[in-house]
Amino acid sequence: MMYLKEFNLDLPYIEDDESIESIMKKQNCEYNEATKLDYALNWKWKRRSFSLETRCITAMYERLLGKYKTKDCWKVLIECIENITDERIVNVSGVCSVPIQFSLNDFSEKNELEKKKVTLRLLMEGIEKLAQGKNWDIDPFREIALQIEELDFVNQWTWKKSVRNPNKKYYAKVICHHNVDSMDIFLSILQRDGTQVLLEKVISEQPDEFAYAKHLGELTWVSDVEVALINKTGTERHSAALNN
């Protein structure tokens, strides 16, 4: 048995014969080498950008779902393709890939909320296909999609536990806002009754775990009125302080 715990949308590379032939002539190289150059020059950045812009919702989906027990799948990979030539579901070492019809041009023209909605739709289309093929209970997946809609597609969460200041009058916490274009990290200071007295954005990073996780090391009070977020290596500190 496995636990399904990861979801991602991908933009598989599509060979552009015209571009590849042009590179072959300019670089005087073979087809395979020209294909690698075409990917590096014309596709890699598109794939990375698409992954970043959709991670907001796929990460939210993972967080709300938790773990779902399956027979042979730990990750769902939705391959977003404009012209699907192969409808097969592929399982490689527990990563289940499923193709879904998609237009990158249409997606790129949408605003942030629209991109979130499209991401969830693509994700659910892929999950529905997988659920049907693998005889999964689809209800838990649909419930998570409904939760995301009810939360207005806002992926906001608190990192770890809150921390009391030395004189016990206040406590602080780290709030993460995972957006389409950024991960914004805030320091929040609250009174004992829960009234927030300060909310300050201290970091804005790429919306991907590999980019922002390094900032989340330790939350500590520097004094009775100043709290600091220290990165994992202890080399950077971002602080927020109350005005006395």
C-alpha positions, 0 to 999 in steps of 0.5 A: 500500500501507498499513501497518495500525498502529492499533486502537480500539474506539468507542461510536457515538452512538445517538439517544434520541428520548425524551431528544431530545424532552424537550430540545426542549421544555425548550430550545425548540429544533429536533431537530438542536440537541437531538440535539447537546445530548443527545450532549453531556449523555448520551453524550459522557462514555460514549464517552470513558470506554469509549475510555479503558477499552479503550485498555489492550488496543488499545494493547498489541495495536498495540505487539506487532503492529507494522505489518501491510501492507495494500492500503487500511487503516491503522486498524481501528475496532471500532464496539461497538453494542447493536443492529446495523442495518447489517453493512457494513464501511466504509472512509473514507480508510483507516480501516476500521470494522466493527460488533460486537454489544456491551452497555455495561451488561454491560461496565460491571459487569465488573472490570478483568481481565474488561474486558481480556478483553472488549476483546480479544474484541471486537477480534478479532471485528472483525479476523476480519470484516475479514480475511475480507472483505479476504482478510488472513492472520489468523494474525499477528493471532491470534498477537498475541491469544495473546501478550496472553493469555500475558502475562495481559493485563498491558500493561507496557513500558519507555520508551526506554533505561536511563541510567547514573548518574555513578559507573556503579554504577547504571542507571535506567529508566522502566517504564509500566504501562498499566491499564484506569483509569490509566497508572502510570509508575514509576522503576526503579533497578538495580545493574549486575548487574540487581538492582532496588534501587528501584521508585517510582511517580511519575505516575498519569495517564489511560490514553491517549497524549494524556494521558501522553505529555507526561510522557515527556521525558527521563530524567536523573540528578540525582546519583549516587543520584537520578534524575529524569523531566523532562516534554517542556516541561521544566517538571515533574520527578519524581524517585526517590532511593536511601537512603544 
